[in-house]
Amino acid sequence: MKLKFVKESETIDVFLLNSDGTTDGFSYVEMVNRLYLDKIAESPDFEGEFSDSDRESISSLFSEIGRKCFGADEINEETRATDDTVDTEG
């Protein structure tokens, strides 16, 4: 799941980026659906004059979403499944 933030003067528009490069209008329901299906929150794209602090704040939010939704817990589940296998060779 990837978003694109576009700033024109004081207006900021948000779009959902598709894998083919096209965009769809933003919707929270669609964003959550894509997060669920894609299992990843990619760093957003920016177009326009965003301040460094705006870019950092938005990027930080998506990093946190990735960690909370797909981070340590999912990795720990995979590790536990691997650790639970029995070593029959040795």
N, C-alpha and C positions, 0 to 999 in steps of 0.2 A: 504494500500500500504506500503510495507516494502522493504528496500534495504539492501544489504549486501556488505560491503567494505572489500576487501581482499588485504593485502599488502605483497608482496614477494620482498625482497630487496628494490629496489627503485620504483618498479612498483605497481600501485594500480589499481585493477580491481573492477568494480561495477556490481552487479547482482540484478535482481528483484527476491524477494522471493515469492514463491507461497504458498498458504495455506496448501498444502500437504508436504511442506518442500523442494520441488525441486526448482531449480533456472532457470531463463532465462537470457540471455544476456541483458545488459542495453540498453535501447532506450528511448530518451526523449518523443517520441510520446506515447510509451507504458506506461511510468511513468505517464504522464498527463492523459491518458485514465484510468489507475487504480485509480489515485487520484479522478477523476470524478465519477467512478463507486463505489469505496469503501467508499468515503466520509471521509477518515481518512489517516493521514500520521503517521505511527508508528515510534518509535525510531529505527534507523538503527542498524544492527549487525556489529561487527567488528571482523576480523580474521587477525592475524599478529601483527607486532610491530608498532602500531600507538602511536604517542606521546599523552600525555594528552591534549595538545592544539589542535591537529588534531581532536581527538574524540569530544572535547568540541565544536569546530567550526562546524563540520558536524552535531552533534546533535542539536546545536542551530539553524542551517539552517532548519532542519526538524520541530523543534518546531515552528519556525516562519511560515513555510509553513502551518502547521496545524492551527495556529491562524488566518492567513490571509485567508485561504480557507474555514475553517470550524468553526471559532471561534465565536467571539462576534456577528457578523451580523446574523448568523444562529440561535444562541441562542435567540437573540432579536426578530427574527421573530416568534419563537415558543412562547415566552413570550407574544408578542403582540396578537397572536391568542388566547391564554388562557385569557388574560385580556379583549378581546373583547366579551367574552361570557357573556350572561345576567344572573344575579342571580335572578331566579324566586321564590326562597324560602323566601326571606327576606326583 
